Amino acid sequence: MATKTQQKANIGKVVQVIGPVLDVEFEPEQLPELYNAVTVKIDDRQLVAEVEQHIGRNQVRAVAMSSTDGVVRGMDVVDTGQPITVPVGKPALGRILNVIGEPVDEGPPIPKDAERWPIHRGTPAFVDLEPKTQVFETGIKVIDLIAPFVKGGKIGLFGGAGVGKTVVIQELINNVAKAHGGKSVFCGVGERTREGNDLYLEFKEAHILENVALIYGQMNEPPGARLRVGLTGLTVAEYFRDVEGQDVLVFIDNIFRFTQAGSEVSALLGRMPSAVGYQPTLATEMGELQERITSTKKGSITSVQA
């Protein structure tokens, strides 16, 4: 049966490479669906790209999630038949993962039998939403008194460099873990690699790493990775909310760079920019991300976005 499946693998050919964008030709009536992950084998690594457009002549346009160095015309491209999937649950805790769920912390590989969820998921149904407004106790008295967080709400964090945003984030994660046994997810979207490394080491020293999943798509990575890393982080958080029934804290740093990455991808795909240069799909992309951050009858996802 396995051999039969391997024979039926949907394989295309690279016909054009423009930076992080690949044009791939498949057999007629064999085009992968939009948002499907496709893979290209390059020496000892595997490049993952996401299908964004069907452009005619049996061709699709895909955006790479890592460097396209080494990709040439004529290379085989395999359609995985599903969106990008990432490990969820315990295997993600205490680890630094990239946009496709690979560990980048030089630790052991993720177990092959780990549960994986697709990063493109629907929003919770109306009947599952929790209509009550409840305060999310952070344990930081000044926040709980003057600017209390609402469960399932979204909080903006503004501040210059070195004023203590990371310290507040660390304290929030620490309190959530100790008071509620809760989990936190930190998404580094387009941030500096140095800052991500510092945060990891600080969490390790404070002994709160086992309650945190760190998902990084840093500023040196292609725009496709920076655009999708927020969805990867949300998928990890949704598991803790929907399966384990927890109140989860999600930190997105930096939400503006998510928007910038969308603008880059939009330009690469040839879309006409709207006013002031933003992508025409900005509202849709932001909506897809923000609508998944909400309270349900099982648990809640509360986000702090810088």
C-alpha positions in Angstrom: 0.0 0.0 0.0 2.9 2.3 0.9 4.5 1.7 -2.5 1.3 2.5 -4.3 1.0 5.8 -2.4 4.6 6.6 -3.3 4.0 5.9 -7.0 1.0 8.3 -7.0 3.1 11.2 -5.5 2.2 14.4 -7.3 5.5 15.7 -8.7 6.1 18.9 -10.7 9.1 20.8 -12.1 10.5 24.2 -11.2 10.2 26.4 -14.2 11.2 29.8 -12.7 12.8 31.1 -9.5 12.5 34.8 -8.5 14.0 35.3 -5.1 11.8 33.4 -2.6 9.1 32.7 -5.2 9.0 29.5 -7.2 6.9 28.8 -10.3 6.2 25.1 -10.6 4.6 23.2 -13.5 2.5 20.1 -12.7 0.6 17.6 -14.9 -2.8 18.7 -16.2 -5.5 18.3 -13.5 -2.9 17.6 -10.9 -2.4 21.1 -9.5 -1.9 21.3 -5.8 -4.6 23.2 -3.8 -3.9 26.8 -2.6 -2.0 26.8 0.7 -0.7 23.3 0.1 2.9 22.7 1.1 5.3 21.6 -1.6 8.8 20.4 -1.1 12.1 20.6 -3.0 15.1 18.4 -2.2 18.3 20.5 -2.2 21.4 18.4 -1.4 21.1 17.6 2.3 18.1 19.8 3.1 14.5 20.1 2.1 12.9 23.4 1.1 9.2 23.8 2.0 7.1 26.3 0.0 3.4 27.3 0.2 1.2 27.4 -2.9 -0.3 30.9 -3.2 -1.5 31.2 -6.8 -2.6 29.2 -9.8 -1.2 31.2 -12.7 -2.3 29.2 -15.8 -0.5 26.8 -18.1 -0.7 24.1 -15.4 1.6 26.2 -13.2 1.4 27.3 -9.6 3.3 30.1 -7.8 4.7 29.2 -4.3 6.4 31.2 -1.7 9.4 29.6 0.0 9.7 29.3 3.8 13.5 29.2 3.8 16.3 30.3 1.4 16.0 29.2 -2.2 19.8 29.0 -2.6 20.6 26.0 -4.8 17.1 25.8 -6.5 17.4 25.6 -10.3 14.9 25.1 -13.1 14.0 21.5 -13.7 14.2 20.3 -10.1 11.4 18.0 -8.8 8.8 19.5 -6.6 6.6 17.2 -4.5 3.0 18.2 -3.5 2.5 17.0 0.1 -1.3 17.2 -0.4 -1.9 19.3 2.8 -0.9 22.6 4.3 2.2 23.1 6.4 1.8 21.2 9.7 3.5 21.8 13.0 4.0 19.7 16.2 1.6 20.6 19.0 1.3 19.8 22.7 4.2 18.7 24.9 6.8 18.3 22.2 6.5 22.0 21.4 7.1 23.2 25.0 10.6 24.3 26.0 11.7 24.3 22.3 12.5 26.9 19.7 10.6 26.0 16.5 10.6 27.7 13.1 7.6 28.3 10.8 7.4 24.7 9.6 7.8 23.2 13.1 11.5 22.2 12.9 13.5 22.7 16.1 16.3 25.3 15.7 17.7 25.2 19.3 20.2 22.4 18.6 18.1 20.1 20.8 16.9 16.6 19.9 14.6 16.2 16.9 10.8 16.3 17.4 9.5 12.7 17.8 8.1 11.4 14.5 4.9 10.2 16.2 4.2 13.7 17.6 0.7 15.1 16.8 0.8 17.7 14.1 -1.9 20.3 13.1 -2.1 22.4 9.9 -1.3 26.1 10.4 -4.4 27.1 8.3 -7.4 26.5 10.5 -10.9 28.0 10.7 -12.1 30.3 13.5 -14.1 28.8 16.3 -17.9 28.4 15.6 -20.2 31.0 17.0 -21.8 28.4 19.3 -18.4 27.6 20.8 -17.5 31.2 21.7 -17.6 32.3 25.3 -19.7 35.5 25.5 -18.9 36.4 29.1 -16.3 39.1 29.8 -13.8 37.7 32.3 -10.7 39.3 33.7 -7.4 37.5 33.1 -5.4 37.8 36.3 -1.8 38.4 35.5 -0.5 38.6 39.1 1.1 41.9 38.3 -0.8 44.2 40.6 -0.4 47.5 38.6 -1.7 45.8 35.5 -4.6 44.0 37.2 -5.7 47.3 38.8 -5.2 49.9 36.1 -5.3 48.0 32.8 -6.7 44.6 33.4 -6.5 42.0 30.7 -9.7 40.4 29.3 -9.7 36.6 28.6 -9.6 36.2 24.9 -8.7 39.8 24.4 -5.8 41.5 22.6 -3.4 43.9 24.3 -1.0 46.2 22.6 2.4 46.7 24.2 4.2 49.9 23.3 7.7 51.0 24.4 11.1 51.9 23.2 14.2 49.7 23.3 15.4 48.8 26.8 12.4 50.0 28.8 11.4 46.6 30.0 8.9 45.0 27.6 10.7 41.7 27.8 10.8 41.8 31.6 7.0 42.3 31.6 6.6 39.4 29.2 8.8 37.2 31.3 6.9 38.0 34.5 3.6 37.4 32.7 4.7 34.0 31.5 6.1 33.1 35.0 2.9 34.1 36.7 0.6 32.3 34.3 2.7 29.1 34.7 2.8 29.3 38.5 -0.8 30.6 39.3 -2.7 28.6 36.6 -0.3 25.9 35.4 -0.9 27.7 32.1 1.1 27.6 28.9 2.4 30.5 26.9 3.5 30.8 23.3 6.0 33.5 22.1 6.0 34.3 18.4 9.1 36.3 17.2 7.9 37.8 13.9 10.7 39.6 12.1 12.7 40.3 15.3 16.4 40.3 15.7 18.0 36.8 16.2 20.0 38.2 19.1 16.8 39.3 21.0 15.3 35.8 20.4 18.4 34.1 21.8 18.5 36.5 24.8 14.8 35.7 25.6 15.4 32.0 25.4 18.4 32.2 27.8 16.4 34.4 30.2 13.5 31.9 30.2 15.9 29.1 30.8 17.6 30.8 33.8 14.2 31.7 35.3 13.1 28.0 35.0 10.0 28.8 33.0 11.1 27.4 29.7 9.1 24.1 30.2 5.8 26.1 30.1 6.7 28.1 26.9 6.8 27.3 23.2 9.0 29.7 21.3 8.2 30.1 17.6 10.7 32.3 15.6 10.6 33.7 12.1 13.4 36.2 12.4 14.2 39.2 10.2 16.9 37.4 8.2 14.4 34.9 7.0 12.3 35.1 3.8 9.0 37.1 3.9 7.0 33.9 3.6 8.4 32.6 6.9 7.7 35.9 8.6 4.1 36.0 7.2 3.2 32.5 8.4 5.1 32.2 11.7 2.2 34.0 13.6 -0.2 31.2 12.3 2.3 28.6 13.5 2.3 30.1 17.0 -1.5 30.3 17.1 -1.8 26.7 16.0 0.3 25.6 19.0 -1.8 27.8 21.3 -5.0 26.5 19.9 -4.1 22.9 20.9 -3.7 23.9 24.5 -7.0 25.8 24.4 -9.1 23.3 22.5 -7.6 20.0 23.7 -6.3 20.7 27.2 -8.9 23.4 28.0 -6.3 25.9 29.2 -6.1 29.7 29.3 -3.1 30.5 27.0 -1.1 33.6 26.6 0.2 34.4 23.1 2.9 37.0 22.6 3.4 38.4 19.1 6.5 40.5 18.7 6.3 42.3 16.2 2.9 42.6 14.7 3.9 45.4 12.4 6.6 43.2 10.8 3.9 40.6 10.1 2.2 43.4 8.0 5.5 44.2 6.3 6.1 40.6 5.4 2.6 40.5 3.9 3.5 43.5 1.8 6.7 41.9 0.5 4.9 38.6 -0.4 2.1 40.6 -2.1 4.6 42.5 -4.3 6.4 39.2 -5.2 3.1 37.7 -6.3 2.5 40.7 -8.5 -0.5 42.1 -6.7 -1.4 45.8 -7.1 -0.6 47.7 -3.9 -3.3 49.7 -2.2 -3.0 53.2 -0.7 0.4 53.9 0.9 1.9 50.7 -0.5 0.2 48.1 1.7 -1.0 44.9 0.2 -4.6 44.7 -1.0 -5.1 41.6 1.2 -4.0 43.3 4.4 -7.5 43.2 6.0 -8.0 39.6 5.1 -4.5 38.5 6.4 -4.9 40.4 9.7 -8.5 39.1 10.1 -7.4 35.5 9.6 -4.8 35.9 12.4 -6.8 38.0 14.9 -10.1 36.1 14.6 -8.5 32.9 15.9 -7.5 34.7 19.1 -10.6 34.3 21.2 -12.3 32.7 24.2 -14.2 29.4 23.8 -16.2 27.3 26.2 -13.1 25.1 26.6 -10.5 27.8 27.3 -9.1 31.1 26.0 -6.2 32.6 24.0 -5.2 36.0 25.2 -2.7 37.9 23.2 -0.1 40.6 23.9 1.1 42.2 20.7 4.0 44.6 20.5 
